[in-house]
């Protein structure tokens, strides 16, 4: 079931930066690994194994960011779900741009680490 769906004539509060990077969500219910799917000045969408109920609050931690938000939407499906989060205060445009840089750097770093690991395996070092 989908809870908190936006009406068709409602506009988003801010443009979204599409991402797909690992993050963490800390709430009263515990800490969960998640994926940050997108980010805007006013909120984010995260994918979790155990999505939060609408109204749950906590900290989204990703890279250098730590943002407090509340779940305002939940979509559940087999194996997990997606939460829409609204931040308690809008974040600066510079913060969104910093996250974009972090996402680009994260992917490059991940790719380099995989390449280095493969090279070590081929050389018989691991």
Buried (B, 14 or more C-beta within 10 A) or exposed (E): EEBBEEEEEEEEEBEBBEBEBEBBBBBEEEEBEBBBBBBBBBBBBBBBEEBBEBEBBBBBBBBEBEBEBBBBBBBBEEEBBBBBBBBEEBBEEEBBEBBBEBBEEBEEEEEEEEEEEEEEEEEEEE
